[in-house]
């Protein structure tokens, strides 16, 4: 990894842990890496996991990546890294007007899937949490991941993006 990237992301970690509902992961098939996994997790989201101690933004990413980043300001760093990696599916709030979206989604992703209704995320003990505070979106980086979003059984609206 280059020094500029390391300097930019060195402090980029957050404590917001919103665990992905297991049915979302199951609908999207297998992932090779979850670079922002909680330290304690009731189920695996990928074959390999990095947590906040590892700081997955700084480590090597291989294969198909699942990214449910810390929500808040830190999400922008994770989406930028997904775009640079080019083989990822990310789950974030659908804040489509933000600088983060214009920089790392609208101009970098291959497709999005606006999830119908509000997700209920999980706690680290495996119990279901409350209703999410905003609508959620899945973002595909890479044409194969766009196809996965297009054909998965998750209810919502799929939109292919003109990636140039």
N, C-alpha and C positions, 0 to 999 in steps of 0.2 A: 504494500500500500504506500502511496506517496506521502511525503511529509506534509504537504498542504492539506490533504484530506485528514491526516491524523490530528493536525492542529485544530482544524475546524470542528471535529467531532469528539475530541478528547473528553469534554465535559458533558456530552449529550446523553444523559441517562435520566430517567424519571421514575417516580415511585408509583405512578398510577397503574394499577394492575386490574385490567378488565379482561377476564378470561373468555376466550372465544367459546361460544356454545358448541358442544361437540358435533351437533348435526351439521354445522357449517363446514367444519373440517372434513367430515365424512362425505359431504356432497361434492367436495372439490378434489377428491382423490388424495394420493400420498404426496408428501413434501419431503425433500431431503434435509432442509434446515429451517429451524425457527430461531432467528438471531436475537429475538427479544422475548424469550420465554420467561415466565416467572420461575423463581428459584424452587418453590414448591408448587407442583401442578398435579391435579388429580388425574390427568390423562395426557398422553403425548400428542403433540401437534405435528411432529415431524420425526424423521429418523434420528436427527441430531439437534441439539438445543444449546444455545448460548443464553446466559441470563445476565442480569445487571452487573454481577461481579466480573464476568468475562468482558463486558462492553462489546457486544456483537457488531457495533458500527465499525470497530477497528480491526476485527478479525476477518479472515478470508471467508468469502461466501462461495459455496459450490452447489451446483444443481438448482433444483426448483425450490424457491424460498417462500415460506409462509411468514407474513409480517402483520401482527396485530400490535402496533407500536404503543408506547406510552402516549396517552392522549394529552393534549395541551400543546405547548410550544415545541416540545421535542418531536412531535409527529413529523414535522417538516424535514428533519434530518433523516429520518427513517425512509420517508418516501423518496427523497433524493437518492439515497443509497439503493433503494429498489430500482429506480430508474437507471442508475449507473450499472447495476448488475444485469438488468434486462431479462431476468427470468424469475418473476415473483408475482404473488398475489397478495395484496394488502387489504386490510379492513380498517377503515377510519370513519369518523363522522362525515356526513355529506355536506361539508362546508365549501360549497362550490365557488364561492365568490372570493375566497382567500388567496393571498399571494402564494401560499403553499400549493394550492390547486393549480394555479396558473403556471407555476414553475415546474411542478413535478407530476402533474396529472394531465391536464388538458394538452400540454405540449410534449409529453413524454410517454404516456401510457397508450396501450393498444385498444383497451376497452374498459368500460365500467359497468357495474350492475348495481343499480339502486335497489336496495332491499326493501320489500313491501313491509310496512309496519315498523314498529320499534323493536329492536333486539332486546333480549334479556341476557346480559352477560352473567358470568359465574364468579363466585368467590374462590379463593385458593383452596378452600376445604371441599370444593365440589358442589356446594349448594348454589342454587339459582339466586341471582341478585335481583334488584329492582329493574324497572324499565329504563332503558338508555335515555339519556337526556336530549338526544337528537336523532334524526334518521341516520342510518349507516349505509356505507357504500363499499363494494368490493372493487378493487382496481387491479387490472391485469397488465403486467409488463411482459411483453413477448406474445407472439401470435398464437402459440400453443396454449398459453394461459387464457388468452381471449376466447379461444374455442371452448375451453373448460367452462368459463363463465357463461358462454352462450348456451351450452347444452346441459348445465347442471340443473337440478330440480329446485333450486332456491327461488322462491317467489319474488318477483320484482321486475324491473325494466332494464333490459340489456341495451347498451349503446356502444357501437363500434366507433372508435375515434380514428380520424384520418391522421395517421402518423406519417410524417414525411421524413 
